[in-house]
Amino acid sequence: MAAAASPGSGSSTSSDWIVLRDGCLRCDEVGLRSLSYHPALNAILAVTSRGSIKVIDGTSGAILQASALHG
């Protein structure tokens, strides 16, 4: 996703942002609990309720690592 400063908002704060859609990523993981973006790695972390974690490349959408955590 790209972000750009909000034009003509009338506010002088730097917290005015508009998020522009850059693309989309299909995630069919069963029991998906959360998605988190890690900006330093340009990766998305997908966590499921079944104890699975996937690290997804933010550019290509390729799965870089998949782990199944069972207790």
Distance bins in CASP14 RR format, pairs under 12 A and 6 or more apart:
PFRMAT RR
TARGET T0000
AUTHOR 0000-0000-0000
RMODE 2
METHOD distances of the structure
MODEL  1
1 17 0 0 0 0 0 1 0 0 0 0 0
1 18 0 0 0 0 0 1 0 0 0 0 0
1 19 1 0 1 0 0 0 0 0 0 0 0
1 20 1 0 0 1 0 0 0 0 0 0 0
1 21 1 0 0 1 0 0 0 0 0 0 0
1 22 1 0 1 0 0 0 0 0 0 0 0
1 23 1 0 0 1 0 0 0 0 0 0 0
1 24 0 0 0 0 0 1 0 0 0 0 0
1 25 0 0 0 0 0 1 0 0 0 0 0
1 37 0 0 0 0 1 0 0 0 0 0 0
1 39 0 0 0 0 0 1 0 0 0 0 0
1 42 0 0 0 0 0 1 0 0 0 0 0
1 44 0 0 0 0 0 1 0 0 0 0 0
1 58 0 0 0 0 0 1 0 0 0 0 0
2 17 0 0 0 0 0 1 0 0 0 0 0
2 18 0 0 0 0 1 0 0 0 0 0 0
2 19 1 0 0 1 0 0 0 0 0 0 0
2 20 1 0 1 0 0 0 0 0 0 0 0
2 21 0 0 0 0 1 0 0 0 0 0 0
2 22 1 0 1 0 0 0 0 0 0 0 0
2 23 0 0 0 0 1 0 0 0 0 0 0
3 14 0 0 0 0 0 1 0 0 0 0 0
3 15 0 0 0 0 0 1 0 0 0 0 0
3 16 0 0 0 0 0 1 0 0 0 0 0
3 17 1 0 1 0 0 0 0 0 0 0 0
3 18 1 0 0 1 0 0 0 0 0 0 0
3 19 1 0 1 0 0 0 0 0 0 0 0
3 20 1 0 0 1 0 0 0 0 0 0 0
3 21 0 0 0 0 0 1 0 0 0 0 0
3 22 0 0 0 0 1 0 0 0 0 0 0
3 39 0 0 0 0 0 1 0 0 0 0 0
4 16 0 0 0 0 0 1 0 0 0 0 0
4 17 1 0 0 1 0 0 0 0 0 0 0
4 18 1 0 1 0 0 0 0 0 0 0 0
4 19 0 0 0 0 1 0 0 0 0 0 0
4 20 1 0 0 1 0 0 0 0 0 0 0
4 22 0 0 0 0 0 1 0 0 0 0 0
5 11 0 0 0 0 0 1 0 0 0 0 0
5 12 0 0 0 0 0 1 0 0 0 0 0
5 13 0 0 0 0 0 1 0 0 0 0 0
5 14 1 0 0 1 0 0 0 0 0 0 0
5 15 0 0 0 0 0 1 0 0 0 0 0
5 16 1 0 0 1 0 0 0 0 0 0 0
5 17 1 0 0 1 0 0 0 0 0 0 0
5 18 1 0 0 1 0 0 0 0 0 0 0
5 19 0 0 0 0 0 1 0 0 0 0 0
5 20 0 0 0 0 0 1 0 0 0 0 0
6 12 0 0 0 0 0 1 0 0 0 0 0
6 13 0 0 0 0 1 0 0 0 0 0 0
6 14 0 0 0 0 0 1 0 0 0 0 0
6 15 0 0 0 0 1 0 0 0 0 0 0
6 16 1 1 0 0 0 0 0 0 0 0 0
6 17 1 0 0 1 0 0 0 0 0 0 0
6 18 1 0 1 0 0 0 0 0 0 0 0
6 19 0 0 0 0 0 1 0 0 0 0 0
6 20 0 0 0 0 0 1 0 0 0 0 0
7 16 0 0 0 0 1 0 0 0 0 0 0
7 17 0 0 0 0 0 1 0 0 0 0 0
7 18 0 0 0 0 1 0 0 0 0 0 0
8 16 0 0 0 0 1 0 0 0 0 0 0
8 18 0 0 0 0 0 1 0 0 0 0 0
9 15 0 0 0 0 0 1 0 0 0 0 0
9 16 1 0 1 0 0 0 0 0 0 0 0
9 17 0 0 0 0 1 0 0 0 0 0 0
9 18 0 0 0 0 1 0 0 0 0 0 0
10 16 0 0 0 0 1 0 0 0 0 0 0
11 17 0 0 0 0 0 1 0 0 0 0 0
19 37 0 0 0 0 0 1 0 0 0 0 0
22 37 0 0 0 0 0 1 0 0 0 0 0
22 58 0 0 0 0 0 1 0 0 0 0 0
22 59 0 0 0 0 0 1 0 0 0 0 0
23 58 0 0 0 0 0 1 0 0 0 0 0
23 59 0 0 0 0 0 1 0 0 0 0 0
23 61 0 0 0 0 0 1 0 0 0 0 0
24 44 0 0 0 0 0 1 0 0 0 0 0
24 58 0 0 0 0 0 1 0 0 0 0 0
24 61 0 0 0 0 0 1 0 0 0 0 0
25 32 0 0 0 0 0 1 0 0 0 0 0
25 35 0 0 0 0 1 0 0 0 0 0 0
25 37 0 0 0 0 0 1 0 0 0 0 0
25 43 0 0 0 0 0 1 0 0 0 0 0
25 44 1 0 0 1 0 0 0 0 0 0 0
25 46 0 0 0 0 1 0 0 0 0 0 0
25 54 0 0 0 0 0 1 0 0 0 0 0
25 56 1 0 0 1 0 0 0 0 0 0 0
25 57 0 0 0 0 1 0 0 0 0 0 0
25 58 1 0 0 1 0 0 0 0 0 0 0
25 59 0 0 0 0 0 1 0 0 0 0 0
25 60 0 0 0 0 1 0 0 0 0 0 0
25 61 1 0 1 0 0 0 0 0 0 0 0
25 62 0 0 0 0 0 1 0 0 0 0 0
25 63 0 0 0 0 0 1 0 0 0 0 0
26 32 0 0 0 0 0 1 0 0 0 0 0
26 44 0 0 0 0 0 1 0 0 0 0 0
26 46 0 0 0 0 0 1 0 0 0 0 0
26 56 0 0 0 0 0 1 0 0 0 0 0
26 61 0 0 0 0 1 0 0 0 0 0 0
27 33 0 0 0 0 0 1 0 0 0 0 0
27 34 0 0 0 0 0 1 0 0 0 0 0
27 35 1 0 0 1 0 0 0 0 0 0 0
27 44 0 0 0 0 1 0 0 0 0 0 0
27 45 0 0 0 0 0 1 0 0 0 0 0
27 46 1 0 0 1 0 0 0 0 0 0 0
27 47 0 0 0 0 0 1 0 0 0 0 0
27 48 0 0 0 0 0 1 0 0 0 0 0
27 52 0 0 0 0 0 1 0 0 0 0 0
27 54 0 0 0 0 1 0 0 0 0 0 0
27 56 1 0 0 1 0 0 0 0 0 0 0
27 61 0 0 0 0 1 0 0 0 0 0 0
27 63 0 0 0 0 0 1 0 0 0 0 0
28 46 0 0 0 0 0 1 0 0 0 0 0
28 48 0 0 0 0 0 1 0 0 0 0 0
28 54 0 0 0 0 0 1 0 0 0 0 0
29 35 0 0 0 0 1 0 0 0 0 0 0
29 44 0 0 0 0 0 1 0 0 0 0 0
29 45 0 0 0 0 0 1 0 0 0 0 0
29 46 1 0 1 0 0 0 0 0 0 0 0
29 47 0 0 0 0 1 0 0 0 0 0 0
29 48 1 0 1 0 0 0 0 0 0 0 0
29 49 0 0 0 0 1 0 0 0 0 0 0
29 50 0 0 0 0 1 0 0 0 0 0 0
29 51 0 0 0 0 0 1 0 0 0 0 0
29 52 1 0 0 1 0 0 0 0 0 0 0
29 53 0 0 0 0 0 1 0 0 0 0 0
29 54 1 0 0 1 0 0 0 0 0 0 0
29 56 0 0 0 0 0 1 0 0 0 0 0
29 63 0 0 0 0 0 1 0 0 0 0 0
29 66 0 0 0 0 1 0 0 0 0 0 0
29 68 0 0 0 0 0 1 0 0 0 0 0
30 46 0 0 0 0 0 1 0 0 0 0 0
30 48 1 0 0 1 0 0 0 0 0 0 0
30 49 0 0 0 0 1 0 0 0 0 0 0
30 50 1 0 0 1 0 0 0 0 0 0 0
30 51 0 0 0 0 0 1 0 0 0 0 0
30 52 0 0 0 0 1 0 0 0 0 0 0
31 46 0 0 0 0 0 1 0 0 0 0 0
31 47 0 0 0 0 1 0 0 0 0 0 0
31 48 1 0 1 0 0 0 0 0 0 0 0
31 49 1 0 1 0 0 0 0 0 0 0 0
31 50 1 0 0 1 0 0 0 0 0 0 0
31 51 0 0 0 0 1 0 0 0 0 0 0
31 52 0 0 0 0 1 0 0 0 0 0 0
32 44 0 0 0 0 0 1 0 0 0 0 0
32 45 0 0 0 0 0 1 0 0 0 0 0
32 46 1 0 0 1 0 0 0 0 0 0 0
32 47 1 0 0 1 0 0 0 0 0 0 0
32 48 1 0 1 0 0 0 0 0 0 0 0
32 49 1 0 0 1 0 0 0 0 0 0 0
32 50 0 0 0 0 1 0 0 0 0 0 0
32 51 0 0 0 0 0 1 0 0 0 0 0
32 52 0 0 0 0 1 0 0 0 0 0 0
32 53 0 0 0 0 0 1 0 0 0 0 0
32 54 0 0 0 0 1 0 0 0 0 0 0
32 56 0 0 0 0 0 1 0 0 0 0 0
33 45 0 0 0 0 0 1 0 0 0 0 0
33 46 0 0 0 0 1 0 0 0 0 0 0
33 47 1 0 1 0 0 0 0 0 0 0 0
33 48 1 0 1 0 0 0 0 0 0 0 0
33 49 1 0 1 0 0 0 0 0 0 0 0
33 50 0 0 0 0 1 0 0 0 0 0 0
33 51 0 0 0 0 1 0 0 0 0 0 0
33 52 0 0 0 0 1 0 0 0 0 0 0
33 53 0 0 0 0 0 1 0 0 0 0 0
33 54 0 0 0 0 0 1 0 0 0 0 0
34 44 0 0 0 0 0 1 0 0 0 0 0
34 45 1 0 0 1 0 0 0 0 0 0 0
34 46 1 0 0 1 0 0 0 0 0 0 0
34 47 1 0 1 0 0 0 0 0 0 0 0
34 48 0 0 0 0 1 0 0 0 0 0 0
34 49 0 0 0 0 1 0 0 0 0 0 0
34 51 0 0 0 0 0 1 0 0 0 0 0
34 52 0 0 0 0 0 1 0 0 0 0 0
34 53 0 0 0 0 0 1 0 0 0 0 0
34 54 0 0 0 0 0 1 0 0 0 0 0
35 43 0 0 0 0 0 1 0 0 0 0 0
35 44 1 0 1 0 0 0 0 0 0 0 0
35 45 1 0 0 1 0 0 0 0 0 0 0
35 46 1 0 1 0 0 0 0 0 0 0 0
35 47 1 0 0 1 0 0 0 0 0 0 0
35 48 0 0 0 0 0 1 0 0 0 0 0
35 53 0 0 0 0 0 1 0 0 0 0 0
35 54 0 0 0 0 1 0 0 0 0 0 0
35 55 0 0 0 0 0 1 0 0 0 0 0
35 56 0 0 0 0 1 0 0 0 0 0 0
35 58 0 0 0 0 0 1 0 0 0 0 0
36 43 0 0 0 0 1 0 0 0 0 0 0
36 44 1 0 0 1 0 0 0 0 0 0 0
36 45 1 0 1 0 0 0 0 0 0 0 0
36 46 0 0 0 0 1 0 0 0 0 0 0
36 47 1 0 0 1 0 0 0 0 0 0 0
36 53 0 0 0 0 0 1 0 0 0 0 0
36 54 0 0 0 0 0 1 0 0 0 0 0
36 55 0 0 0 0 0 1 0 0 0 0 0
36 56 0 0 0 0 0 1 0 0 0 0 0
36 58 0 0 0 0 0 1 0 0 0 0 0
37 43 1 0 0 1 0 0 0 0 0 0 0
37 44 1 0 1 0 0 0 0 0 0 0 0
37 45 1 0 0 1 0 0 0 0 0 0 0
37 46 0 0 0 0 0 1 0 0 0 0 0
37 55 0 0 0 0 0 1 0 0 0 0 0
37 56 0 0 0 0 1 0 0 0 0 0 0
37 57 0 0 0 0 0 1 0 0 0 0 0
37 58 1 0 0 1 0 0 0 0 0 0 0
38 44 1 0 0 1 0 0 0 0 0 0 0
38 45 1 0 0 1 0 0 0 0 0 0 0
38 46 0 0 0 0 0 1 0 0 0 0 0
38 55 0 0 0 0 1 0 0 0 0 0 0
38 56 0 0 0 0 0 1 0 0 0 0 0
38 57 0 0 0 0 0 1 0 0 0 0 0
38 58 0 0 0 0 1 0 0 0 0 0 0
38 64 0 0 0 0 0 1 0 0 0 0 0
39 45 0 0 0 0 0 1 0 0 0 0 0
39 58 0 0 0 0 0 1 0 0 0 0 0
40 58 0 0 0 0 0 1 0 0 0 0 0
41 55 1 0 0 1 0 0 0 0 0 0 0
41 56 0 0 0 0 0 1 0 0 0 0 0
41 57 0 0 0 0 1 0 0 0 0 0 0
41 58 0 0 0 0 1 0 0 0 0 0 0
41 59 0 0 0 0 0 1 0 0 0 0 0
41 64 0 0 0 0 1 0 0 0 0 0 0
41 65 0 0 0 0 0 1 0 0 0 0 0
42 55 0 0 0 0 0 1 0 0 0 0 0
42 56 0 0 0 0 0 1 0 0 0 0 0
42 57 1 0 0 1 0 0 0 0 0 0 0
42 58 1 0 1 0 0 0 0 0 0 0 0
42 59 1 0 0 1 0 0 0 0 0 0 0
42 60 0 0 0 0 0 1 0 0 0 0 0
42 61 0 0 0 0 0 1 0 0 0 0 0
42 62 0 0 0 0 0 1 0 0 0 0 0
42 64 0 0 0 0 0 1 0 0 0 0 0
43 53 0 0 0 0 0 1 0 0 0 0 0
43 54 0 0 0 0 1 0 0 0 0 0 0
43 55 1 0 1 0 0 0 0 0 0 0 0
43 56 1 0 0 1 0 0 0 0 0 0 0
43 57 1 0 0 1 0 0 0 0 0 0 0
43 58 1 0 1 0 0 0 0 0 0 0 0
43 59 0 0 0 0 1 0 0 0 0 0 0
43 60 0 0 0 0 0 1 0 0 0 0 0
43 61 0 0 0 0 1 0 0 0 0 0 0
43 62 0 0 0 0 0 1 0 0 0 0 0
43 63 0 0 0 0 0 1 0 0 0 0 0
43 64 1 0 0 1 0 0 0 0 0 0 0
43 65 0 0 0 0 1 0 0 0 0 0 0
44 53 0 0 0 0 0 1 0 0 0 0 0
44 54 0 0 0 0 1 0 0 0 0 0 0
44 55 1 0 0 1 0 0 0 0 0 0 0
44 56 1 0 1 0 0 0 0 0 0 0 0
44 57 0 0 0 0 1 0 0 0 0 0 0
44 58 1 0 1 0 0 0 0 0 0 0 0
44 59 0 0 0 0 0 1 0 0 0 0 0
44 60 0 0 0 0 0 1 0 0 0 0 0
44 61 1 0 0 1 0 0 0 0 0 0 0
44 62 0 0 0 0 0 1 0 0 0 0 0
44 63 0 0 0 0 0 1 0 0 0 0 0
44 64 0 0 0 0 1 0 0 0 0 0 0
44 65 0 0 0 0 0 1 0 0 0 0 0
45 52 0 0 0 0 0 1 0 0 0 0 0
45 53 1 0 0 1 0 0 0 0 0 0 0
45 54 1 0 0 1 0 0 0 0 0 0 0
45 55 1 0 0 1 0 0 0 0 0 0 0
45 56 1 0 0 1 0 0 0 0 0 0 0
45 57 0 0 0 0 0 1 0 0 0 0 0
45 58 0 0 0 0 0 1 0 0 0 0 0
45 63 0 0 0 0 0 1 0 0 0 0 0
45 64 0 0 0 0 0 1 0 0 0 0 0
45 65 0 0 0 0 1 0 0 0 0 0 0
45 66 0 0 0 0 0 1 0 0 0 0 0
45 67 0 0 0 0 0 1 0 0 0 0 0
46 52 0 0 0 0 1 0 0 0 0 0 0
46 53 1 0 0 1 0 0 0 0 0 0 0
46 54 1 0 1 0 0 0 0 0 0 0 0
46 55 0 0 0 0 1 0 0 0 0 0 0
46 56 1 0 0 1 0 0 0 0 0 0 0
46 57 0 0 0 0 0 1 0 0 0 0 0
46 58 0 0 0 0 0 1 0 0 0 0 0
46 61 0 0 0 0 0 1 0 0 0 0 0
46 63 0 0 0 0 1 0 0 0 0 0 0
46 64 0 0 0 0 0 1 0 0 0 0 0
46 65 0 0 0 0 0 1 0 0 0 0 0
46 66 0 0 0 0 1 0 0 0 0 0 0
46 67 0 0 0 0 0 1 0 0 0 0 0
47 53 1 0 1 0 0 0 0 0 0 0 0
47 54 0 0 0 0 1 0 0 0 0 0 0
47 55 0 0 0 0 0 1 0 0 0 0 0
47 56 0 0 0 0 0 1 0 0 0 0 0
47 66 0 0 0 0 0 1 0 0 0 0 0
47 67 0 0 0 0 0 1 0 0 0 0 0
47 68 0 0 0 0 0 1 0 0 0 0 0
47 69 0 0 0 0 1 0 0 0 0 0 0
48 54 0 0 0 0 1 0 0 0 0 0 0
48 66 0 0 0 0 0 1 0 0 0 0 0
48 67 0 0 0 0 0 1 0 0 0 0 0
48 68 0 0 0 0 1 0 0 0 0 0 0
48 69 0 0 0 0 1 0 0 0 0 0 0
49 69 0 0 0 0 0 1 0 0 0 0 0
50 67 0 0 0 0 0 1 0 0 0 0 0
50 68 1 0 0 1 0 0 0 0 0 0 0
50 69 0 0 0 0 1 0 0 0 0 0 0
50 70 0 0 0 0 1 0 0 0 0 0 0
50 71 0 0 0 0 0 1 0 0 0 0 0
51 66 0 0 0 0 0 1 0 0 0 0 0
51 67 0 0 0 0 1 0 0 0 0 0 0
51 68 1 0 0 1 0 0 0 0 0 0 0
51 69 1 0 1 0 0 0 0 0 0 0 0
51 70 1 0 0 1 0 0 0 0 0 0 0
51 71 0 0 0 0 1 0 0 0 0 0 0
52 63 0 0 0 0 0 1 0 0 0 0 0
52 65 0 0 0 0 0 1 0 0 0 0 0
52 66 1 0 0 1 0 0 0 0 0 0 0
52 67 1 0 0 1 0 0 0 0 0 0 0
52 68 1 0 1 0 0 0 0 0 0 0 0
52 69 1 0 0 1 0 0 0 0 0 0 0
52 70 0 0 0 0 1 0 0 0 0 0 0
53 63 0 0 0 0 0 1 0 0 0 0 0
53 64 0 0 0 0 0 1 0 0 0 0 0
53 65 0 0 0 0 1 0 0 0 0 0 0
53 66 1 0 0 1 0 0 0 0 0 0 0
53 67 1 0 1 0 0 0 0 0 0 0 0
53 68 0 0 0 0 1 0 0 0 0 0 0
53 69 1 0 0 1 0 0 0 0 0 0 0
53 70 0 0 0 0 0 1 0 0 0 0 0
54 61 0 0 0 0 0 1 0 0 0 0 0
54 62 0 0 0 0 0 1 0 0 0 0 0
54 63 1 0 1 0 0 0 0 0 0 0 0
54 64 0 0 0 0 1 0 0 0 0 0 0
54 65 1 0 0 1 0 0 0 0 0 0 0
54 66 1 0 1 0 0 0 0 0 0 0 0
54 67 1 0 0 1 0 0 0 0 0 0 0
54 68 0 0 0 0 1 0 0 0 0 0 0
54 69 0 0 0 0 0 1 0 0 0 0 0
55 61 0 0 0 0 0 1 0 0 0 0 0
55 62 0 0 0 0 1 0 0 0 0 0 0
55 63 1 0 0 1 0 0 0 0 0 0 0
55 64 1 0 1 0 0 0 0 0 0 0 0
55 65 1 0 1 0 0 0 0 0 0 0 0
55 66 1 0 0 1 0 0 0 0 0 0 0
55 67 0 0 0 0 1 0 0 0 0 0 0
56 62 1 0 0 1 0 0 0 0 0 0 0
56 63 1 0 1 0 0 0 0 0 0 0 0
56 64 1 0 0 1 0 0 0 0 0 0 0
56 65 0 0 0 0 1 0 0 0 0 0 0
56 66 0 0 0 0 1 0 0 0 0 0 0
57 63 1 0 0 1 0 0 0 0 0 0 0
57 64 1 0 1 0 0 0 0 0 0 0 0
57 65 0 0 0 0 0 1 0 0 0 0 0
58 64 0 0 0 0 1 0 0 0 0 0 0
END
